[in-house]
């Protein structure tokens, strides 16, 4: 196995993101599907991160009981209310509502704020076949956690998929004990699901090519941090980045934002929303970085 490429500012400078173009449409359309009644904030964080890395248009598809609140919290976005059960969990019963948004999407993120594994499986079985061919997909949180249940249904997005598991979720995707002390085989996850996998600064694609992050701070282990990362990945995909490029750039932006906050705020206690707010400046600085 070849040594991983270390993701540094110099590497990213030589791998520039697509030009943003002159209009919001040219910067890509993101659809974020998630946001149960108890956890709409996860979808909000992901969507804000997508906008912060330069995506032009954002739409949320969240539980109908929180759709208005989400629309007010992020006035830059459109919002679709989805069917939910009595507990406020998204059921996946009315996915035809999303057909128009899916047809115009440049990237789709599913998972942030979903809170029921069984219903997440139902949602994915109905949603993945509806996503047009060629549109990249990011799975995170509960949507990621049930991927191993889908069998052949997961093949609908193989080859255009990014997974952002933590180590426990990576073990689950391999059918292993989530509490295992052994490092999960990310290359096997990538091969099995036809996906680029990003897990705690390690990245691998289905061909076995690997990348390792060169920054990041322990304070990133805070509520909502993973939602920011997934949203940044999706936003860069919408702008036209390749799967590998989106994962590497988003991972570095996210980690570097954490480094900055560890200095500004302290090593612990900074918030995920603060990570999202620092992404544009880190990205702008990288555009001129030479080291």
Backbone torsions as a table, in degrees:
resi	resn	phi	psi	omega
1	UNK	NA	131.2	-177.3
2	UNK	-73.0	156.5	178.4
3	UNK	-67.4	147.7	179.3
4	UNK	-71.8	153.2	169.1
5	UNK	-77.7	127.5	177.7
6	UNK	-83.6	124.3	-176.5
7	UNK	-83.0	106.4	179.0
8	UNK	-118.2	167.2	173.9
9	UNK	-54.5	-37.7	179.7
10	UNK	-63.0	-43.3	178.4
11	UNK	-60.4	-43.2	-178.0
12	UNK	-71.0	-34.8	176.7
13	UNK	-61.4	-36.4	178.2
14	UNK	-82.0	2.7	-179.8
15	UNK	-132.3	60.2	-169.5
16	UNK	-65.2	147.4	176.6
17	UNK	-68.8	156.4	176.7
18	UNK	-57.9	149.3	177.6
19	UNK	-58.6	138.4	-178.2
20	UNK	-71.4	-14.1	-178.2
21	UNK	74.0	-170.0	-171.5
22	UNK	-111.8	1.4	-178.3
23	UNK	-142.7	163.6	179.7
24	UNK	-63.8	-33.7	178.2
25	UNK	-64.4	-35.8	-178.9
26	UNK	-72.4	-15.4	179.6
27	UNK	-94.1	-0.2	170.0
28	UNK	97.7	150.8	-178.3
29	UNK	-112.2	126.9	-178.6
30	UNK	-110.7	136.0	171.6
31	UNK	-117.6	122.4	177.7
32	UNK	-108.4	121.1	-178.3
33	UNK	-112.0	119.7	-178.9
34	UNK	171.1	-137.4	169.1
35	UNK	64.3	67.1	170.3
36	UNK	-69.1	169.3	-176.8
37	UNK	-58.8	-36.1	-178.2
38	UNK	-79.9	-21.1	-171.3
39	UNK	-135.9	48.0	177.9
40	UNK	-67.6	-22.7	-177.6
41	UNK	-61.5	-30.3	179.1
42	UNK	-63.1	-44.1	177.1
43	UNK	-65.0	-40.0	178.7
44	UNK	-59.3	-46.4	-179.8
45	UNK	-61.7	-43.4	-179.9
46	UNK	-63.4	-45.0	-179.5
47	UNK	-64.3	-42.7	178.0
48	UNK	-61.6	-40.1	178.6
49	UNK	-63.0	-39.3	178.2
50	UNK	-60.6	-42.2	177.2
51	UNK	-68.4	-37.6	-177.5
52	UNK	-66.2	-25.1	176.2
53	UNK	-93.0	6.5	169.2
54	UNK	108.8	3.0	174.7
55	UNK	-60.0	146.6	-172.4
56	UNK	-90.3	-33.3	-174.9
57	UNK	-136.7	135.6	-177.7
58	UNK	-128.9	134.7	172.5
59	UNK	-129.5	133.1	173.2
60	UNK	-98.9	139.5	167.3
61	UNK	-119.7	107.0	-171.1
62	UNK	-134.8	170.9	177.2
63	UNK	-53.0	137.3	-173.0
64	UNK	-60.8	-29.0	-177.7
65	UNK	-70.2	-16.2	179.0
66	UNK	-117.5	5.7	-175.1
67	UNK	-62.5	-41.9	-179.3
68	UNK	-65.9	-43.2	179.5
69	UNK	-62.3	-39.5	177.9
70	UNK	-64.3	-41.8	179.1
71	UNK	-61.9	-37.0	178.6
72	UNK	-72.9	-39.3	-178.0
73	UNK	-66.8	-33.5	178.4
74	UNK	-126.7	81.0	-175.4
75	UNK	-65.8	-13.4	177.9
76	UNK	-75.1	-10.7	-171.8
77	UNK	-110.2	156.8	166.1
78	UNK	-90.2	160.7	-175.9
79	UNK	-141.3	137.6	174.7
80	UNK	-120.1	130.2	177.6
81	UNK	-90.2	127.8	-178.4
82	UNK	-106.0	154.9	178.3
83	UNK	-59.6	144.0	180.0
84	UNK	-140.1	162.1	176.1
85	UNK	-90.7	-173.7	-175.7
86	UNK	-62.7	-26.5	179.6
87	UNK	-84.6	-5.1	-180.0
88	UNK	89.8	10.7	178.2
89	UNK	-83.5	137.7	178.5
90	UNK	-66.7	129.0	-173.4
91	UNK	-96.3	-24.5	-176.2
92	UNK	80.1	18.9	-177.0
93	UNK	-82.3	-16.5	-171.4
94	UNK	-132.1	46.2	-173.3
95	UNK	-69.5	-14.8	176.0
96	UNK	-60.5	-22.9	176.4
97	UNK	-59.6	-24.1	-175.0
98	UNK	-93.7	-3.2	-172.9
99	UNK	-58.5	-40.1	-179.8
100	UNK	-66.4	-44.5	179.4
101	UNK	-66.9	-37.4	178.1
102	UNK	-65.7	-38.1	-177.8
103	UNK	-66.1	-25.1	179.6
104	UNK	-101.9	-1.1	-174.7
105	UNK	-75.8	145.0	172.2
106	UNK	-100.7	-15.8	175.3
107	UNK	-162.2	146.0	-177.0
108	UNK	-127.9	131.5	174.5
109	UNK	-114.4	127.9	179.9
110	UNK	-124.1	131.0	172.2
111	UNK	135.4	-44.1	-173.8
112	UNK	-57.8	120.6	177.7
113	UNK	89.2	-3.7	169.8
114	UNK	-69.8	143.8	-172.0
115	UNK	-133.1	12.4	179.5
116	UNK	-138.6	117.8	-174.0
117	UNK	-64.1	-44.2	-177.6
118	UNK	-64.0	-41.6	178.6
119	UNK	-71.8	-31.3	174.8
120	UNK	-62.4	-38.2	176.9
121	UNK	-63.5	-45.0	177.9
122	UNK	-59.4	-44.5	-179.9
123	UNK	-59.6	-47.7	-178.5
124	UNK	-64.7	-41.3	179.7
125	UNK	-60.8	-34.5	178.6
126	UNK	-84.4	-31.1	-172.9
127	UNK	-85.1	-44.7	-172.3
128	UNK	-56.0	-43.2	179.0
129	UNK	-67.2	-16.0	-178.6
130	UNK	-86.1	-16.2	-178.5
131	UNK	-75.0	123.7	-175.2
132	UNK	-58.0	149.8	177.2
133	UNK	-55.5	138.9	175.9
134	UNK	89.5	-13.9	179.0
135	UNK	-82.5	121.8	-178.8
136	UNK	-70.5	151.0	-174.5
137	UNK	-129.7	136.7	172.8
138	UNK	-114.0	129.5	175.1
139	UNK	-114.1	134.5	-177.2
140	UNK	-143.8	162.1	171.8
141	UNK	56.3	-132.6	-174.5
142	UNK	-62.8	-32.7	178.2
143	UNK	-64.6	-35.8	175.9
144	UNK	-71.4	-39.2	-174.5
145	UNK	-67.1	-21.1	-179.2
146	UNK	-106.4	6.5	-176.9
147	UNK	-58.8	-34.9	-178.6
148	UNK	-68.3	-11.9	178.2
149	UNK	-84.7	-15.9	-167.3
150	UNK	-80.6	-21.3	-178.8
151	UNK	59.6	-131.5	-176.1
152	UNK	-64.2	-23.0	-178.6
153	UNK	-61.5	-27.5	179.5
154	UNK	-69.8	-20.0	-179.5
155	UNK	-63.9	-15.8	-179.1
156	UNK	-62.4	-25.0	-177.7
157	UNK	-120.4	7.8	177.1
158	UNK	-59.6	140.0	-179.4
159	UNK	89.0	-9.9	177.5
160	UNK	-137.6	32.9	-169.7
161	UNK	-120.9	138.5	169.4
162	UNK	-120.4	131.4	176.2
163	UNK	-112.4	139.0	-178.8
164	UNK	-124.7	62.5	-176.6
165	UNK	-79.3	155.9	160.0
166	UNK	-84.8	179.9	-174.4
167	UNK	-64.2	-39.4	179.4
168	UNK	-63.0	-40.9	179.1
169	UNK	-68.4	-35.6	176.8
170	UNK	-63.7	-42.4	175.4
171	UNK	-59.2	-42.8	-178.6
172	UNK	-62.9	-39.8	178.6
173	UNK	-63.0	-23.9	178.2
174	UNK	-95.3	2.7	-178.9
175	UNK	73.5	26.7	-177.3
176	UNK	-108.2	168.6	176.9
177	UNK	-63.2	119.8	-179.2
178	UNK	-61.2	-20.1	-179.7
179	UNK	-92.9	8.8	-176.6
180	UNK	-59.5	143.5	176.2
181	UNK	-84.5	-9.8	-178.3
182	UNK	-81.1	139.2	177.0
183	UNK	-62.1	130.0	178.3
184	UNK	-67.0	148.4	-179.8
185	UNK	-84.1	91.9	-176.2
186	UNK	-65.5	-31.7	178.3
187	UNK	-63.2	-36.9	177.9
188	UNK	-69.5	-38.3	175.1
189	UNK	-59.4	-45.4	-179.1
190	UNK	-61.6	-44.3	179.8
191	UNK	-66.5	-43.6	-174.4
192	UNK	-63.1	-37.7	-174.3
193	UNK	-108.3	2.6	-178.9
194	UNK	60.5	46.6	-170.6
195	UNK	-133.6	153.6	162.8
196	UNK	-82.9	131.5	-175.1
197	UNK	-117.0	129.9	174.7
198	UNK	-119.3	120.0	-178.8
199	UNK	-139.7	104.6	173.6
200	UNK	49.7	57.7	174.9
201	UNK	79.6	-3.3	175.6
202	UNK	-105.6	133.9	-179.5
203	UNK	-130.1	143.6	178.6
204	UNK	-151.4	146.1	176.0
205	UNK	-109.4	173.5	-175.8
206	UNK	-61.4	-23.6	177.9
207	UNK	-79.1	-5.7	179.8
208	UNK	92.2	2.1	175.8
209	UNK	-69.2	140.1	-173.0
210	UNK	-127.9	151.4	175.6
211	UNK	-136.6	148.7	176.9
212	UNK	-130.0	134.7	177.7
213	UNK	-70.1	155.9	-177.6
214	UNK	-116.6	7.6	179.4
215	UNK	-144.8	-179.4	-179.9
216	UNK	126.2	147.4	-174.2
217	UNK	-132.1	151.2	-178.9
218	UNK	-58.4	-23.9	178.1
219	UNK	-64.6	-13.0	176.7
220	UNK	-65.0	-18.1	178.3
221	UNK	-78.7	66.5	-178.9
222	UNK	-133.3	155.7	-176.8
223	UNK	-55.2	126.6	177.9
224	UNK	92.5	-10.5	-178.5
225	UNK	-61.0	-43.2	179.1
226	UNK	-65.1	-31.7	176.9
227	UNK	-66.0	-39.1	176.6
228	UNK	-63.0	-45.1	178.8
229	UNK	-59.8	-49.2	-178.5
230	UNK	-61.8	-39.5	178.1
231	UNK	-65.8	-38.8	177.7
232	UNK	-64.3	-42.3	176.4
233	UNK	-57.6	-48.0	-177.2
234	UNK	-65.2	-39.6	178.6
235	UNK	-62.4	-39.8	178.7
236	UNK	-70.1	-36.4	174.5
237	UNK	-60.5	-43.4	-179.9
238	UNK	-61.9	-31.0	177.7
239	UNK	-74.6	-10.3	177.5
240	UNK	110.6	5.6	176.8
241	UNK	-66.8	150.6	173.4
242	UNK	-71.0	168.0	179.7
243	UNK	-57.4	-50.0	-178.3
244	UNK	-64.8	-41.9	-179.5
245	UNK	-64.5	-43.5	179.8
246	UNK	-61.5	-42.9	-179.7
247	UNK	-65.7	-44.9	-178.1
248	UNK	-67.0	-46.9	180.0
249	UNK	-64.4	-47.9	-177.9
250	UNK	-63.4	-41.2	178.6
251	UNK	-60.7	-42.3	-179.9
252	UNK	-69.4	-43.2	178.3
253	UNK	-59.2	-46.1	-178.5
254	UNK	-62.3	-48.0	-178.4
255	UNK	-66.7	-40.9	-179.4
256	UNK	-67.7	-37.6	174.4
257	UNK	-59.7	-39.1	175.9
258	UNK	-64.1	-40.7	176.8
259	UNK	-59.6	-43.6	-179.4
260	UNK	-63.1	-44.0	-177.9
261	UNK	-68.7	-31.6	177.0
262	UNK	-61.6	-30.7	177.5
263	UNK	-82.0	-43.7	-174.3
264	UNK	-73.3	-40.9	-171.7
265	UNK	-106.6	-40.1	-174.8
266	UNK	138.3	161.4	-175.2
267	UNK	-64.7	-24.5	175.6
268	UNK	-131.2	153.2	173.7
269	UNK	104.2	-7.1	173.3
270	UNK	-76.2	158.1	-170.6
271	UNK	-106.6	154.7	-179.1
272	UNK	-60.7	-38.0	178.2
273	UNK	-61.8	-30.5	176.8
274	UNK	-69.9	-32.5	174.4
275	UNK	-59.7	-48.5	-178.2
276	UNK	-59.5	-39.6	-175.9
277	UNK	-68.8	-19.9	-179.4
278	UNK	-94.3	-5.6	-177.3
279	UNK	-62.6	-41.8	-176.9
280	UNK	-61.5	-41.3	-178.4
281	UNK	-68.1	-42.5	178.0
282	UNK	-60.7	-41.4	179.9
283	UNK	-64.9	-41.6	179.2
284	UNK	-65.3	-39.5	178.5
285	UNK	-65.6	-37.3	178.8
286	UNK	-63.1	-32.2	-177.9
287	UNK	-60.2	-25.7	179.4
288	UNK	-111.1	6.8	-175.3
289	UNK	-74.2	145.4	177.4
290	UNK	-132.2	21.5	-179.5
291	UNK	-141.7	NA	NA
